[in-house]
Amino acid sequence: MSANSTPIWNVGSLLAWTTDFFNRRQIDEARLSAELLLAHALNCSRMALYTQYDRVPPDIQITTFRELVKLRSNHTPVAYLVGKAWFFSLEFAVTRDVLIPRPDTETLVENVISQVRQKNAWSAEGASSPAILDLCTGSGCIAITLAKNLPSAIITATDISPAALAVAQKNAAAHGVADRITFVVGDLYDALANLPAPTLYHVIAANPPYIPSAALADVSPTVRDHEPHLALDGGPDGLNLHRRILEGSKSFLHPDGLLIQEMQFDQGPALLAAYAAAGHLAPARLIRDAAGHPRCILAP
């Protein structure tokens, strides 16, 4: 798509050329990337692209699109280029300070919603407003989605990164749940020291970093070179934070509460062993995602 090209660049030809270019550069989801970037440059929806296939955008919009294509061809994630991502049918602002929300994490959210709605014991003791703790909140996608789907829940969300918390707070305000989520900065449970009173949580949920340090070099460049390593590197076996979260739950989890953590598909056996050794929770079980892969560990 050079400045000296002779074709007339309408929406259809822009999509076709860019899809082919991305395929040649081995860019993931070439067609989807082209659609999302062009819709962003034209300030319209993806669907609108197909109702104006023959439209010739003004030069300024084509220039904007061209710059986005260059960045995407270097594996910059589309979400960072357009400043947003979708999770659980909700739109979230994202920056390079946060991990991009992924469909895999919807497995965790679905199970928390289901478990909270089924927990008769909490209602029996008068806990009509279950307390939920979201550790490593990042963009806030877990805490905010839970707040939207569990309107009686009172949620605390923590992150070690002040910049990430700023993104999460922006998202909470955009979705109208900022008054029901308390955001606190700090390293896992250490952040709770900033709260006025101690709380036992009915749910502790976390999507901590879980890529083994040595494996980061083999991760897709879209992830490795652009997303925050603080949200990716889980230590030698990828489970450093999982173990700390498990250990800390002894002090912060309600006796009838549940702990759920996202994990890599092959980390189930090691985590099951860690939970069994900890001994303070009922036997843990693995939860599979939509693709059938073990994605979360849940106890009890």
Secondary structure, DSSP 8 states (H G I E B T S, - for coil): --TT--S---HHHHHHHHHHHHHHTT-TTHHHHHHHHHHHHHTS-HHHHTTSTT----HHHHHHHHHHHHHHHTT--HHHHHTEEEETTEEEE--TTS----GGGHHHHHHHHHHHHH-HHHHHTT-SS-EEEEES-TTSHHHHHHHHH-TT-EEEEEES-HHHHHHHHHHHHHTT-GGGEEEEESSGGGGGGGSSS---EEEEEE----B-GGGGGGS-HHHHTTS-GGGTB--TTS-HHHHHHHHHHHHHEEEEEEEEEE--TT-HHHHHHHHHHH-SSS--EEEE-TTS-EEEEEE-
